[in-house]
Structure formats: C-alpha cells, structure tokens
Amino acid sequence: MCRERARSLRIKGVFALVLVSAICWVSGILVSGPVMAAEDIRVGVILPLSGPLAPIGRDTKNGLDYACKEINESGGIKSMGGAKVKLIYSDSTGKPEVGISEAEKLILKDKVSALMGCYQSGVTYTSTEVAERYKVPFFTIASVMDKITQRGFKYTFRATQTATFQSGATVDFIHEMGKKTGKEVKTVAMVYENTDWGQSSSQIWKEKCNAYGFKVVLDEAYPHGATDLTPVVIKLKGAKPDALIGVSYVSDMILLTKTIADLKFECMAWASAGGGESNPDYIPAVGDLGNYLFSVIPWTPDVALAKPWISDVLRGFKAMTGLDMTDDAAMTYSNMHTLANALERAASSDPQKIRDALAKTDITAGKAMILPFAKIAFDETGQNPYQRLLVTQMLDKKLRIVLPDDFREPGIQPAWPMPPWSKRK
C-alpha cells in the first residue's frame, strides 16, 4: 500500500514537472521568444530615374528615402505593430505611357497599398487615371497641372502647389513690387519649355497679365531639351520687355541663363515660377550669371531660419545623401511624412482605408511641415488649399527669401530693378 502510494506521488510529481515545463516553454514563446515582424507596407513610387530629368528624379527619391528612414527607425507605423514602410521605385523615363504601365505593374504585380509620383505633370495625369480605376490612393509629387485634381477623382491627393497658384503668384509679385517701389512693369515677355508644365503655366500668366493691364510682347515656347536658345533670346532683345517670366527644367535653365548673359539681354525683373534654378546643378553651372533672378518656389533651406528644427533634418539628409536638400527633396520629404501620418490613422495597409485616412488629414505640426504652409489638409478634390509659396532672389549665388517677411532673414532686401550687366561683378 505504501509502495503504491509512493509510486502515485512520483507519477503526479513527474506530471506536474512536465506541466510546469510546458507552461514555461509556451510562455517563453509568447513573452520572450521571437515574434513575427509586422508585414511591410508597400508604397509604389514612379519617378524619372533616367533620361534628362534623372537629376530631379534623384532629388525627389532622396527626399522620400530620408523621410522613410526616419519613419522606420523611429518605430515604423506604430498602429500596425511597428510595420516598416517599403518604397518600390519604378522609372517613368519621363513618358506618360510608361507611367501608365508602371502604375499597373506596381498595383497588380507588386501589390502596393499606395502610389506616389510622378514629378512631371503629364506622367502624373495619366498614372492617376490608373490608380483611380483600381481604387488605390495616389499621392502626387510636385506635379502642378491644375487638371490633376479637377477631374472628380477620389483617390488622388496633392499637398503642394498648383500651376495656377504658383504661376499666378509670380505675376502677382511683379505687380506688387512695381507698386511698392514705384518702378512698375508695363510689358511682359513669356519664355517657357513646351511640355504640359510650361503650357499650363503660360495660360495663367496671360490671364493674370491681362487682369493687371500688362502687355504681353512675347509668348515663346521652346522645345524641352533644346541645344541652342540663341533665336529665343534674340526675340527677347527685340521685344524689349520690362519683365521676363518663365519656367524651365534645369538643363534648359542653365542654357537660357548663359545665352541671356552672352547676348546681354536687359530687363527690370526676370522671374521664374519655380524650376531649374532651385536645382543644385544650376549655380555651379552658371555662377554669378544667375544673380538677381527671382524664383517663386515652395521651399529653400533658409526656411530653417524661421523653423530651427529643420536644421537637424538638413544635417541628417546631407549625412545620408552627401547632398544639400533641394525644394524637390523637401516636398517629397513632407509628402512621405504626410502619408505616414495617414497610415498611422488608417492602421491598415488596405488601400481604401488609407485613402479615407488621407481625406481626413489635418496636419499643423511635425516633420511634414518642413514646407512653409499654414497646414496640410485636403478639400473634396484632393487638393491642399493651404499652400504657401516663397519669393526668392539669387543673391551672391544663393536663393534668398525676400517674401513673405516672416521667413525673410533680417537685412535681405530684393534688388528691384535688376542691375544692368555693366554694373554687375
């Protein structure tokens, strides 16, 4: 009897030990063992990564990559268990038809939850049609064509400026400076590249010039990627405008600047509605020849004077890329943090939930506000109506903010009118 009882107790003890060990083993898996990582959130990005606009594609990609690095290293999308954002790039080569095929590939093959792109308005215009058809949110990068957000689409969003806003602000500035200084513009020449960007901008300039009573004495479009702009500048000299306005990609802007200097074209003011002059390749190529050019742009590093926290971003960006942040990089940096904000609120990689979260965006602080906007939110068309632009002037080979006053460094004043070539160093 005693032996049976002892045997029973031993069996119970072994069972208890096995049970405790099993509990500990399971607990180890649940508490301290390896945990499956949250699945990446795949975001497709279409950019001109080859061809004439490859330098711009590089800058926009750098802005996205640096913002994505910050987001992932700070814990990823916390509402999704720390899921990392994975950017999947496609090269548009600058062609609308390629943008269409790349958008379809990213949606159907790569299974992305959202799309971003495409810098060029013509490529963005066609690519967003694909996204709308498949009901995948598309966050527009830099493209300014008004029609992109005027088609009643529900899946297209743009935080940055439209052509109407940016081009209109350029003519507004010329008018305001004339009134302020008493040296008013009466005649205007328009010179621009002939893609959708330039063509849409020129229509707005005409309307604005008419409203202010400016006479347009030259309306000249040139082929993007031109190798000789001498005939254009000869026409400029013959027209004798008080002001020149235009838009050009960086290679064209370099050529136009050098040709204007070679032929000594003179006017009161040369103003660009944003373009190649803000690209880091511009100043090294033209040097002092670019001085006194006005540029209406969404961002310049001088914004850090009003928002000191941006200085840390600039240092981190340069440490990663070896380059200074450009306005294109700053816009995509803001875009990426805006999308991350929507992903946190969506708490899902489902395209419809991300789209709904984007539609409810209301950002007034944080890294998305690297731009000088009042806030980032979207109206029923998907456009951010709280855009704000800066007027800069190239002074001593650097774009300096001259307007608005709350972003202008003390002591910086616009040179109006531009000094003649004979009085420049």
C-alpha positions in Angstrom: 0.0 0.0 0.0 2.8 2.4 0.9 4.7 1.4 -2.2 1.6 2.1 -4.4 1.0 5.5 -2.8 4.7 6.5 -3.2 4.5 5.4 -6.9 1.4 7.5 -7.3 3.0 10.5 -5.8 6.1 10.1 -8.1 3.8 10.0 -11.2 1.9 13.1 -10.1 5.3 14.9 -9.5 6.5 14.0 -12.9 3.3 15.1 -14.4 3.4 18.4 -12.5 7.0 19.0 -13.7 6.1 18.3 -17.3 3.1 20.6 -17.0 5.2 23.4 -15.5 7.9 23.0 -18.1 5.3 23.1 -20.9 3.8 26.3 -19.4 7.2 27.9 -19.2 8.1 26.8 -22.8 4.8 28.3 -24.1 5.3 31.4 -22.0 8.8 31.8 -23.4 7.5 31.8 -26.9 4.7 34.3 -26.1 6.8 36.6 -23.9 10.5 36.4 -24.6 10.8 34.3 -27.7 11.0 35.5 -31.3 7.9 37.4 -32.5 6.9 37.6 -36.2 7.6 41.0 -37.6 4.8 43.1 -38.9 4.4 42.9 -42.7 5.9 45.8 -44.6 3.6 48.5 -46.1 4.5 48.6 -49.8 4.3 52.0 -51.4 5.0 52.4 -55.2 6.9 55.4 -56.5 7.0 56.5 -60.1 9.8 58.9 -61.0 12.0 60.0 -63.9 15.1 58.0 -62.8 16.7 58.0 -66.3 16.9 60.5 -69.1 17.1 64.3 -69.0 15.2 64.6 -65.7 17.2 62.0 -63.8 18.9 64.6 -61.6 15.4 65.7 -60.4 14.4 62.1 -60.0 17.4 61.6 -57.8 16.5 64.6 -55.6 12.9 63.6 -55.2 14.0 60.0 -54.4 16.4 61.2 -51.8 13.7 63.2 -50.0 11.5 60.1 -49.9 14.3 57.8 -48.8 15.4 60.0 -46.0 11.9 60.5 -44.6 11.2 56.8 -44.9 14.5 56.1 -43.0 13.3 58.5 -40.2 9.9 56.8 -40.0 11.2 53.3 -39.9 14.0 54.0 -37.4 11.5 55.7 -35.1 9.4 52.6 -34.8 7.6 52.3 -38.1 3.8 52.6 -38.2 3.1 52.0 -34.6 -0.7 51.4 -35.0 0.3 48.4 -37.2 2.7 46.9 -34.8 5.8 48.8 -36.0 5.3 47.9 -39.7 8.0 49.4 -41.9 7.3 51.4 -45.0 8.9 49.8 -48.1 9.3 52.1 -51.1 9.2 50.3 -54.5 10.6 52.5 -57.3 9.7 52.5 -61.0 11.3 54.6 -63.7 8.8 56.6 -65.8 11.7 57.7 -68.2 9.7 60.9 -68.4 7.0 59.3 -70.6 3.2 59.3 -69.8 2.7 55.9 -71.5 5.5 54.4 -69.4 3.8 55.9 -66.3 0.6 54.0 -67.1 2.3 50.7 -67.5 4.4 51.2 -64.3 1.4 52.1 -62.3 -0.4 49.0 -63.4 2.7 46.8 -62.6 3.0 48.3 -59.1 -0.6 47.7 -58.3 -1.1 44.3 -59.9 2.3 42.7 -59.5 3.9 44.4 -56.6 0.6 44.7 -54.6 1.3 48.2 -53.3 -1.0 49.9 -50.9 -0.5 53.4 -52.3 1.3 55.1 -55.1 3.4 58.3 -55.3 4.7 60.3 -58.2 5.5 61.3 -60.8 7.1 64.8 -60.8 6.1 65.6 -64.4 2.5 66.7 -64.8 1.9 64.7 -68.0 3.1 61.5 -66.4 1.1 62.1 -63.2 -2.0 62.9 -65.2 -2.1 59.5 -66.9 -0.8 57.5 -63.9 -3.5 58.8 -61.6 -6.1 57.5 -64.0 -4.8 54.0 -63.4 -4.9 54.5 -59.7 -8.4 55.8 -59.8 -9.5 52.8 -61.8 -8.0 50.3 -59.3 -9.1 52.4 -56.3 -5.5 52.8 -55.0 -4.6 56.2 -53.4 -2.1 58.2 -55.3 -0.1 61.0 -53.6 1.1 63.4 -56.2 4.7 64.5 -56.1 5.5 68.1 -57.3 3.3 68.0 -60.4 1.5 71.3 -60.7 -1.0 70.8 -63.6 -4.4 72.0 -62.2 -6.4 69.3 -64.1 -4.8 66.6 -62.0 -7.1 67.4 -59.1 -10.0 68.7 -61.2 -11.4 65.5 -62.6 -13.6 64.4 -59.7 -11.2 61.7 -58.7 -11.5 60.3 -55.2 -8.1 58.6 -54.9 -5.7 61.5 -56.0 -4.2 63.8 -53.4 -1.8 66.8 -53.8 -0.4 68.6 -50.8 1.8 71.0 -52.9 1.0 73.9 -55.2 -1.0 74.0 -58.4 0.2 75.7 -61.6 -2.5 78.4 -61.1 -1.3 79.2 -57.7 2.4 79.2 -58.4 2.3 80.9 -61.8 -0.3 83.4 -60.6 1.9 84.2 -57.6 4.7 85.1 -60.0 2.7 87.7 -61.8 1.2 88.9 -58.5 4.8 89.5 -57.2 5.8 91.6 -60.3 2.7 93.7 -59.9 3.2 94.2 -56.1 6.9 95.1 -56.4 6.1 97.7 -59.1 3.5 99.3 -56.8 5.8 99.1 -53.8 8.8 100.7 -55.4 7.1 103.0 -57.9 9.0 101.2 -60.7 6.2 99.4 -62.4 6.2 96.8 -65.1 4.1 97.5 -68.2 5.3 95.0 -70.7 6.0 91.3 -70.1 7.7 88.5 -72.2 7.0 84.8 -71.5 9.6 82.2 -72.3 8.9 78.6 -71.2 9.5 75.0 -72.1 6.8 73.4 -74.1 5.6 70.4 -72.0 2.3 70.4 -70.1 4.1 72.3 -67.3 5.1 75.3 -69.4 1.9 75.3 -71.5 -0.4 75.3 -68.5 1.7 78.0 -66.8 1.6 80.3 -69.8 -2.2 80.3 -69.9 -2.3 81.5 -66.3 0.3 84.2 -67.0 -1.8 85.6 -69.8 -4.9 85.8 -67.7 -3.0 87.5 -64.9 -1.2 89.9 -67.1 -4.5 90.9 -68.7 -6.0 91.4 -65.3 -3.1 93.8 -64.3 -3.0 95.5 -67.6 0.4 94.2 -68.6 1.0 93.9 -72.3 2.5 90.6 -73.4 5.1 91.5 -76.0 6.4 87.9 -76.5 4.9 84.5 -75.9 7.7 82.0 -76.8 7.7 78.2 -76.1 10.8 76.3 -76.8 11.4 72.5 -77.0 12.4 71.0 -73.7 16.0 69.8 -74.0 16.9 72.4 -76.6 20.6 72.7 -77.5 20.5 76.3 -78.7 18.3 79.1 -77.4 20.0 82.0 -79.2 17.0 82.6 -81.5 14.7 82.8 -78.4 16.9 85.4 -76.7 17.3 87.4 -79.9 13.5 87.7 -80.0 13.6 88.7 -76.3 16.0 91.5 -77.0 13.8 92.7 -79.9 10.7 92.7 -77.7 12.3 94.8 -75.0 10.0 93.7 -72.1 10.1 95.3 -68.7 9.9 91.8 -67.2 10.6 88.2 -68.3 8.7 85.3 -66.7 9.0 81.6 -67.4 9.6 78.1 -66.3 12.4 75.7 -67.3 13.9 72.4 -66.3 17.4 72.6 -65.0 19.3 71.9 -68.3 17.2 74.4 -70.2 17.5 77.0 -67.4 21.3 76.7 -67.5 21.4 77.2 -71.2 18.9 80.1 -71.1 20.8 81.9 -68.4 24.1 81.6 -70.3 22.5 82.7 -73.5 20.9 85.7 -71.8 24.3 86.7 -70.4 26.1 86.2 -73.7 23.7 88.4 -75.6 23.3 90.9 -72.7 19.6 90.8 -72.5 18.3 93.5 -70.1 15.1 93.9 -68.2 13.7 95.2 -64.9 13.0 91.7 -63.5 13.4 88.1 -64.5 11.0 85.8 -62.5 10.7 82.1 -62.7 7.6 80.2 -61.5 9.8 77.6 -59.9 12.1 75.4 -61.9 15.7 74.5 -62.7 17.2 77.5 -60.8 16.5 75.7 -57.5 18.3 72.5 -58.6 21.8 72.1 -57.1 23.3 71.7 -60.5 22.2 75.2 -61.5 24.5 77.5 -59.5 27.8 75.6 -60.2 26.9 75.7 -63.9 26.1 79.4 -64.2 27.9 81.1 -61.2 27.3 84.8 -60.9 25.3 84.8 -64.2 22.2 83.7 -62.2 22.3 86.5 -59.8 19.2 88.7 -59.4 16.9 86.0 -60.8 13.6 85.9 -58.8 12.1 82.5 -58.2 8.7 81.6 -56.7 9.2 78.3 -55.0 7.7 76.2 -52.2 10.9 75.8 -50.2 14.6 76.8 -49.7 17.0 75.9 -46.9 16.5 79.4 -45.4 13.1 78.2 -44.1 15.2 76.8 -41.2 15.7 80.4 -40.0 12.0 80.5 -39.1 11.8 76.8 -38.2 15.1 75.9 -36.4 14.3 72.2 -36.1 14.7 71.9 -39.8 18.5 72.4 -39.4 18.7 68.9 -37.9 16.8 67.5 -40.9 19.2 69.2 -43.3 22.3 67.8 -41.5 20.8 64.3 -41.4 19.8 64.5 -45.0 23.3 65.5 -46.1 24.9 62.8 -43.9 22.9 60.2 -45.7 23.0 61.5 -49.3 26.1 63.7 -49.4 23.9 66.4 -51.0 22.1 69.5 -49.8 18.3 69.3 -49.6 16.6 70.9 -52.6 13.0 72.1 -52.8 12.1 68.9 -54.7 13.6 66.8 -51.9 11.8 68.9 -49.2 8.5 68.5 -50.9 8.8 64.7 -51.1 10.1 64.6 -47.6 6.9 66.3 -46.5 4.8 64.0 -48.7 6.3 60.9 -47.1 5.7 62.1 -43.6 2.1 63.1 -44.6 1.5 59.6 -45.9 2.9 58.1 -42.8 0.5 60.2 -40.8 -2.4 58.7 -42.8 -1.0 55.2 -42.4 -1.0 55.6 -38.6 -4.6 56.7 -38.6 -5.6 54.0 -41.1 -3.9 51.3 -39.0 -4.1 49.2 -42.1 -2.4 48.5 -45.4 -5.8 48.4 -47.1 -5.9 51.0 -50.0 -9.4 52.1 -49.2 -8.7 52.7 -45.5 -5.5 54.6 -46.5 -7.5 56.7 -49.0 -10.1 57.5 -46.3 -7.4 58.5 -43.8 -5.7 60.8 -46.4 -9.0 62.5 -47.0 -9.2 63.3 -43.3 -5.7 64.7 -43.0 -5.2 67.8 -40.8 -1.5 68.4 -40.1 -0.3 71.6 -38.5 2.9 70.4 -36.8 5.6 67.7 -37.2 8.1 66.9 -39.9 5.5 67.1 -42.7 5.5 70.9 -42.0 9.0 71.4 -43.3 7.2 73.4 -46.0 6.0 76.9 -45.2 2.3 76.0 -45.4 -0.4 77.0 -43.0 -1.3 73.4 -42.7 -1.8 70.2 -44.8 -5.3 69.1 -45.4 -7.3 68.2 -48.5 -10.6 69.5 -49.9 -13.1 67.5 -51.8 -11.0 67.5 -54.9 -7.9 66.1 -53.1 -6.1 69.4 -53.3 -4.4 71.1 -50.3 -5.9 74.7 -50.3 -3.4 75.8 -47.6 -0.4 76.1 -50.0 2.1 78.9 -49.4 5.0 79.9 -51.6 8.2 81.8 -51.1 9.6 84.6 -53.3 13.4 84.2 -53.5 16.1 86.1 -55.4 19.5 84.8 -56.3 21.9 87.0 -54.4 25.6 86.1 -54.3 24.9 82.8 -55.9 22.3 81.8 -53.3 18.5 81.8 -53.4 17.5 84.1 -50.5 13.9 84.6 -49.3 12.6 88.1 -49.9 8.9 87.4 -49.3 7.0 86.7 -47.1 8.5 88.8 -44.3 8.2 86.2 -41.6 10.6 83.9 -43.5 13.0 86.6 -44.7 16.3 86.9 -42.9 16.9 90.4 -41.5 18.9 92.6 -43.8 17.9 90.7 -47.0 16.1 93.0 -49.5 15.1 92.4 -53.1 17.2 94.1 -55.8 14.5 95.8 -57.9 15.1 96.5 -60.7 17.9 94.1 -61.6 21.2 96.0 -62.2 22.3 96.2 -65.8 25.1 93.8 -66.9 27.6 96.7 -67.0 27.2 97.2 -63.2 27.5 93.6 -62.2 30.7 92.0 -61.0 
